[in-house]
Amino acid sequence: LITCAPEWSAAQIATVAQARGLTSRHGCIEDQISDADMRQIGPALHPVLTSWVAHENWDTLSYVIMLFGKRMRAFDALLDVLELALSQNRPLSHNSFQLGETALSTISKYRPARAAQLIPQLLESRSDWITYPAVLTYLHRYRQDLLTPFLARKKYSDLFSNIDIREERYRRRRRKPQPPTRGFARWTARQQTRFARTLLRVINDPSSNQQTSMRAIAQLAALPAVPARHLIALANDQRPLVRDTALIFLRRLDAGQGIPVLQAALHDQRAVRAIYALRPFLLAAPPHETLTLLRAIPFTKVTIAKEVVRLLGELPGEEAYQELLQLDRQDLHRDVRVALMRALWRHLERDEAWAILEREARSADTPIALSTARIGSGHMLAQAYHVRKRFRRSQYHRHSLYGFFRFAEWNTITLTHIAGEHLSLKAQQRLMRLFALLLARPEVDVRAAVLKGCTRLPEADQGQALLSRLLAVMDAEHRDICIAAASAIFGTCVASDAPMIGAAIGRLAPNRRALLAILPVLQTALPINRRQLVPIVRTMIEALAADPLTTGLRIELAFVSLPWDEIAQMLAETAATGALHADALHQACSILGRVLGGYGAVGRPDSKELVRLEKILAASQDERLRRIALAALIAQAEASNSWNAEQRARLQTYRADPSVLVAAEAQFTIPPHEEE
């Protein structure tokens, strides 16, 4: 009603606020009112706000600030009241610190001219106001000239004396100001020097906790006018925390004064922290200089050796690659060798790298073998996410494809393109051979790790070696491994793979657990690989036809993939052989909803041609086929949420069917208009 009757609404809001306060079950209402509405409400609320200040109702004032949000810029009445409360230094009680901080932040944001007068006045009256972050931030940004008295290390008493125990505990934790960690270029050189002395006293104080010391070191490193010698001295401190923190910040010095110190630290007990701190510098320096430095680092600790190997793998050039080959000839710790395998994946166009990877894939040391399977997936996963995102936005509605994208997106859309873009055909062939080699290992964890990143490229799979191994792994007792193998197969397979896949399904049929896990994966792969998968589905249906107990599964596969004419022929043959039992008939009738894209599933692209199947089956002499035809009619009507005249006429025909199986369902199917 505010927009229609602003004056009356403002008066009513003031009346309610005086009696009950201001509340909203929707939280902040800044988007529900305009600045003009706020200007109508403000004057009416001014007496109420003044009374709240007089009665020290600070909680309600804090809530009002939150309630109106950005509309505070037009709420002059509340801003006036907040200024009055702050300027009078009234004795505040519980939650006073929160109100003061919120009020100062709000005034600084929406009344900068008034904040420029109010904040200096507050500091002149009581220095304790510096403990408020809003005050300190304002001085740091706009009034650096007022900061000098507060740069010394001192404790501030509580701002007000009559506070309760909860407020006292809270303010005791904030007795010292919390300086920022950047933006010190606004300060004068004298201020920075004075603040540096304070920070050094804090760092060297045995009573300072770890967090305080680390923050002080960060602030010291951010002071541009302070010599680097202080930070360099801290890098040699006997306290591990101070020393390691200083080493981290040495690399951030603008003139590079910390690099020699970090280089020297590589040869003593500080080496672990120094190698990580030097990483950006080493990758940015000329490769020959970095190689010279890395060669001089002793492999005294595993952590240092691993980082050296990682850096060698990221360096371009032949020298770095030869250094990796030289390391392979040495007796390395397991973790270092794993890092070496990861580094070699940046050289997949080199025969020596593949020879090492294939050798380690046969290693009896499982973690080393696992390293050859898991390498290289991190950056590809990030690219895979964006590829899926673009595909989703460009072609399909995201809600209807939610279940579809839960299928192995990794194998279907992404890695096929990524691997093709980054590897030559020869390297892809070696990659397929490596995957097949790893899948032949007996360890379950190795096969599981391979399947997480395994992508079969049919044109690079020589002799279908990888496909053969994937089909063998698919016949497993572990459901997750079975699903992962099926995802790798059906995500990138082509029609020429049909004979081998059909034969494998025939051998796998007795493994009912694996069969049930595979078929849903195939169904979810169909929407994006239908052209290649339809021939494969035909061979799978033929392979399963020898087992009459798989009639329901064959019908489900046929309905989601085969053309309607083939489905009708298959149903007629199944009925003629007596294999169309009650459960199979029920499954055929119930799957039609999913075929048309109902229930959140991805429908067939030719779902609108379902009427062809209905007409063929409706003319059959078998009552079971006519019952499926009736289910097809009902599915069409449900998909369009309406019954047209032609569909109603066909429904009447089914109602008059001599078979009870057909007529019963038809007569109890009531279109909407008939219900009226």
C-alpha positions, -999 to +999 in steps of 0.1 A: +000+000+000+030+023+003+030+032-034-008+037-034-013+056-001+021+066+011+011+090+038-014+067+054+010+037+051+038+057+067+015+066+097+005+030+101+041+017+100+050+043+127+021+031+149+030-005+145+067+002+151+059+021+183+039-007+197+056-039+183+088-028+167+097-034+130+099-070+119+098-088+085+096-125+080+113-120+046+144-104+061+158-074+043+132-055+023+155-032+003+142-047-030+105-044-021+105-006-016+121+023-034+140+054-022+109+074-027+090+051-004+117+053+021+115+091+021+078+088+029+083+064+057+113+082+073+097+113+088+069+093+103+094+070+120+116+097+134+098+101+168+099+063+172+136+061+165+143+089+189+124+071+216+144+039+210+176+059+215+163+074+247+154+039+260+187+024+247+169-001+224+201-008+205+191-043+193+160-028+175+181-001+159+206-026+146+177-047+131+162-017+114+196-010+097+196-046+084+159-044+075+162-015+050+196-024+036+206-001+008+175+021+013+194+036+042+207+061+017+173+077+017+165+071+054+176+105+067+157+101+100+176+070+110+210+084+099+203+115+120+194+094+151+226+073+146+247+104+144+231+117+176+237+085+195+274+083+185+282+120+190+267+121+225+288+091+236+258+077+254+265+048+277+255+018+256+247-016+270+246-050+254+254-052+217+267-016+217+298-025+198+279-041+170+255-011+168+284+013+168+303-006+141+271-009+120+262+028+125+297+040+116+299+018+085+264+030+074+272+067+078+306+063+061+289+047+031+258+069+027+270+102+043+307+105+035+307+143+041+292+138+076+316+109+084+345+132+075+334+154+105+320+128+129+349+103+130+376+129+138+353+143+165+348+109+180+386+102+181+392+136+196+368+129+224+379+093+230+408+075+215+391+041+221+370+047+190+401+034+170+391-001+181+361+000+157+371-014+123+350+011+105+370+040+121+403+024+114+394+016+078+382+052+073+415+066+086+435+042+066+418+052+033+411+089+038+427+104+069+462+090+072+472+121+091+452+110+121+468+075+123+501+085+138+490+085+175+477+050+171+507+033+155+523+026+188+516-007+206+491+001+234+460-012+250+428+007+250+404+007+279+367-001+273+349+028+256+321+028+282+322+018+318+287+004+325+287-026+301+275-061+309+298-091+312+291-104+276+299-070+261+330-068+282+343-102+270+337-092+234+354-059+236+383-073+255+391-094+224+392-061+204+412-039+227+439-035+201+432-021+166+433-046+137+454-029+110+449-039+074+475-058+054+476-037+022+473-002+011+502+011+031+515+032+002+490+059+014+511+063+046+541+085+050+575+070+053+577+081+089+544+064+097+556+032+081+588+033+100+570+038+133+545+011+126+574-013+116+589-008+150+556-017+166+553-048+144+588-060+153+580-057+190+549-077+185+568-104+165+596-106+191+571-107+220+571-142+235+535-137+246+522-131+211+502-159+197+508-175+163+480-156+145+492-123+158+528-130+148+519-141+113+497-111+107+524-088+119+549-104+095+524-099+066+520-063+075+557-057+078+562-072+043+535-049+029+552-017+041+569-003+009+591+023+027+605-001+052+639-017+043+638-054+035+665-062+061+639-067+088+621-094+069+654-110+058+664-111+095+632-128+104+639-155+077+668-166+099+648-166+131+651-197+153+613-199+157+600-221+129+567-203+126+583-168+122+610-182+099+587-200+076+562-171+074+590-147+066+603-170+038+569-170+022+567-132+021+603-127+009+592-136-026+568-107-026+594-080-023+592-058-054+629-055-060+636-092-056+657-086-025+644-119-010+655-142-039+692-146-028+680-154+007+656-181-006+683-195-028+706-198+001+679-214+022+676-243-003+707-258+012+697-258+049+668-268+071+647-241+055+647-258+021+612-272+022+596-238+027+621-221+004+614-243-026+577-236-024+584-199-020+607-198-050+583-216-073+569-185-091+604-171-095+618-203-109+590-207-135+594-171-146+632-171-148+650-182-180+650-220-182+687-224-182+691-204-150+663-224-133+680-257-144+713-246-130+696-238-097+676-270-096+706-292-103+724-278-073+696-286-048+704-318-028+676-345-026+680-347+011+642-347+017+615-363-002+594-332-003+622-312-018+629-339-044+593-340-054+590-303-059+622-303-080+608-330-103+576-311-106+594-279-116+615-298-141+583-312-157+569-277-161+601-262-176+601-260-214+631-272-235+651-303-243+675-298-213+647-302-187+634-333-205+668-349-205+672-341-168+639-361-162+653-390-182+685-388-161+665-389-129+647-420-142+680-439-142+685-432-105+671-451-075+643-427-064+619-428-035+585-440-044+569-406-040+596-390-061+591-415-089+554-408-088+561-372-093+584-381-122+555-400-139+534-369-136+561-348-151+565-371-180+529-366-190+539-332-204+561-351-229+536-375-244+550-370-279+584-385-269+590-423-273+613-424-242+585-410-221+561-437-233+587-464-227+590-453-191+553-450-185+546-485-200+574-500-179+560-484-147+525-495-156+538-531-152+555-522-119+548-544-089+546-513-068+509-505-070+511-467-061+536-462-090+514-481-114+484-460-102+504-428-109+504-436-146+466-440-146+457-408-126+481-383-142+468-356-164+432-355-153+432-324-132+434-297-159+412-318-182+384-319-156+384-281-156+381-280-194+354-308-192+333-287-170+332-258-194+326-280-224+296-295-206+284-261-197+285-248-232+268-279-246+240-276-220+233-240-227+234-243-265+212-274-271+190-286-243+171-273-213+191-279-182+162-293-161+152-319-186+188-331-190+197-332-153+196-370-153+214-372-186+244-351-175+248-374-145+259-400-170+297-401-176+300-367-191+337-372-188+337-399-215+309-387-238+314-351-245+347-339-231+378-360-231+372-372-267+377-336-279+404-328-253+426-358-261+422-353-298+433-316-295+463-322-274+478-355-287+489-367-321+475-399-335+507-418-326+505-405-290+468-414-288+476-450-299+502-452-271+477-439-247+452-465-257+479-492-253+487-479-218+451-479-207+448-515-219+479-525-201+467-510-168+433-526-172+449-560-175+463-557-140+446-578-113+443-550-087+408-536-084+420-502-072+443-499-103+414-507-127+391-483-108+417-455-111+421-462-148+384-461-155+380-427-139+401-411-166+399-437-194+387-424-227+387-447-257+394-432-290+381-457-316+404-445-344+434-448-322+425-482-306+446-505-327+430-539-331+403-528-306+427-538-278+414-513-253+377-521-262+385-558-256+399-550-221+370-527-212+345-554-222+364-579-200+364-554-171+327-547-176+320-583-167+328-577-130+312-582-096+319-547-085+290-525-097+309-492-097+337-507-119+311-522-142+293-488-146+326-470-152+337-495-179+303-492-196+306-454-196+340-456-212+326-480-239+293-465-248+304-429-245+327-431-275+320-463-293+312-465-331+290-487-352+319-509-362+324-520-326+289-537-327+301-573-334+326-573-305+302-556-281+274-580-290+295-610-285+307-597-251+271-590-240+262-626-249+290-639-227+281-614-199+244-623-198+247-648-170+261-620-148+227-604-140+242-578-117+265-565-144+237-566-170+214-545-149+242-520-143+252-517-180+218-511-196+209-479-178+243-465-188+236-474-224+202-457-223+216-425-209+243-424-236+218-427-265+207-390-267+242-378-278+256-409-296+224-424-310+236-428-346+266-450-335+247-468-307+216-480-326+236-507-345+252-517-313+218-520-296+206-543-324+235-567-318+229-566-280+193-575-285+202-603-308+228-616-282+202-615-254+175-632-275+190-666-267+180-661-230+141-659-227+145-644-192+159-612-207+127-604-226+119-573-204+154-559-209+153-564-246+120-547-249+133-517-229+164-514-251+143-516-282+118-489-271+145-464-263+166-469-295+152-489-324+129-474-351+092-479-345+087-504-373+115-526-359+099-524-324+066-535-338+082-564-356+102-575-325+071-573-303+052-594-328+079-621-329+082-621-291+044-626-288+044-653-314+071-673-295+052-669-262+079-649-246+058-618-240+049-627-205+029-605-180+060-587-166+073-580-201+039-566-211+038-544-181+073-531-188+065-523-224+034-503-213+052-484-186+084-474-205+064-454-231+063-424-207+101-423-206+104-427-243+084-395-248+106-376-224+083-377-194+094-380-157+126-359-163+140-383-189+155-375-223+130-386-249+136-400-284+140-375-312+112-392-331+088-395-302+061-377-321+059-406-345+048-430-318+015-431-335+030-453-362+038-480-336+003-476-322-014-481-355+006-512-363+000-528-330-037-518-329-043-539-360-028-570-345-048-601-336-029-605-303-046-587-274-013-581-257+000-561-286-033-541-287-028-534-250+006-519-258-011-499-285-035-485-260-006-476-237+010-457-266-022-437-271-023-428-235+014-418-235+008-395-265-021-378-248-002-373-215+028-359-234+006-332-250-016-327-218-047-330-240-069-354-260-077-343-295-107-355-314-087-382-333-073-396-301-107-397-284-120-416-314-092-442-311-099-445-274-135-454-282-123-481-304-102-496-276-131-494-253-151-516-276-123-541-279-135-577-273-105-584-251-109-576-214-072-568-212-077-539-236-112-527-229-109-526-191-080-501-192-095-481-220-129-477-203-113-465-171-091-440-190-112-408-187-101-377-207-106-344-189-137-332-207-154-365-200-148-360-163-170-329-164 
